[in-house]
Amino acid sequence: SDMAAFIRLWDKRGCVLDEIVAFSQDAEKFRESEFNAALKIQSWYRGCRLRAYVRRLHKCALIIQRSYRGCLGRKRYRRRLKECLEERRQRYYYTMAQKIQSSWRGFYVRKFVFDYYKYHQQMAKVLLANEAVW
């Protein structure tokens, strides 16, 4: 039985070899087109991965730019706020200095320059002179 099976296979060895050669020829016939198809699939896959990587880099760059611009904006805001506070403080001090100066000038003029009572005496004389003329 084992020997009979072996003899049957031995008789069919030519057909098996012919089938192997036919398969080899078919494989050789389609080898270039299959190679080109595999090459296209690989290049498509690499392109997809590269585009995904570029998208990821773009998103990361956007995050970095957004953070940097936010930092610059906050820095500008703090500088602007400081300038506004300084300007407000200067305006307050200038106003207070004006009040002090006007008070001092008023005091100085009333004390040393303008004599109120002498002015009234002169006005009384002028009024008398006017009445005398009319």
Residue pairs with C-beta under 8 A, 6 or more apart in sequence:
110 116
